[in-house]
């Protein structure tokens, strides 16, 4: 079991090493699938399964959508600058 974990880790390292400095692609299908498409599901969930006020729901929606986008922007910036650790 230890050997298979070591072999798997070595394989993952060899796969990730050449791609460490390449930023992820931000194409339109990626943006729609990962960020825009969940908006209606989040809105319906907060609208019908909580008894929160409208400002509170709006604040949660903004934070649910802004945090992943900000994380992606920071990751892409660090990848372009080649400042990411290998584990990222």
Secondary structure as UniProt FT lines:
FT   HELIX           2..17
FT   TURN            18..21
FT   HELIX           28..31
FT   HELIX           32..36
FT   TURN            37..38
FT   HELIX           39..48
FT   HELIX           54..80
FT   TURN            81..82
FT   TURN            86..87
//
